Amino acid sequence: MRDPIVVKIKKIMEEAIIPTYSKEGDACADLYTVSRARLIPGEICRMHTGLAFEIPYGWRIDVRPRSGMACVKQLLIPNSPGTIDAGYRGEMIVYLKNLSQDTIEINPYDRIAQIMIEPVYTMSFEEVDVLSTSERGGGGFGSTGS
């Protein structure tokens, strides 16, 4: 196993919970909320974590749905994965959307998402007059079959 990447965390709300890993070797850490919400079907809400992060440059944190919440409760993160850049120092806020037919209650200290750290590669762009050909060509969504 590799050495962990050190991410500094500041509690901006006293009741905030530092993310935790459920099991050794997990790719993602659980993220907790300090908010309370009652989401009716189709509703989107902001969930506060009460945490701000200092991510090392060259890395980013991706915020993803927890599988149980997504598959069982049908509670998703609409902009998933949400990306937190290294330069951002504000509170990590997670938006949740209720895709179920039921009202869903969220309470402080519930696990609402999972986060993982990944390296960032930047792109350089070169304008050209012609692109090389490929088997797929300009075929878009669904062009390779369903």
CORDA-V507015 format. One record per run of one state. SS is the DSSP state (H for helix, E for strand, - for the rest). FROM is the first residue (numbers start at 1). LEN is the number of residues. Records with the same first field share a line. If there is no record, write none. Layout:
SS = FROM-LEN / FROM-LEN
This chain:
- = 1-7 / 12-8 / 21-8 / 33-4 / 40-4 / 55-4 / 65-2 / 72-3 / 77-5 / 85-6 / 99-5 / 107-4 / 120-27
E = 8-4 / 20-1 / 29-4 / 37-3 / 44-11 / 59-6 / 75-2 / 82-3 / 91-8 / 104-3 / 111-9
H = 67-5
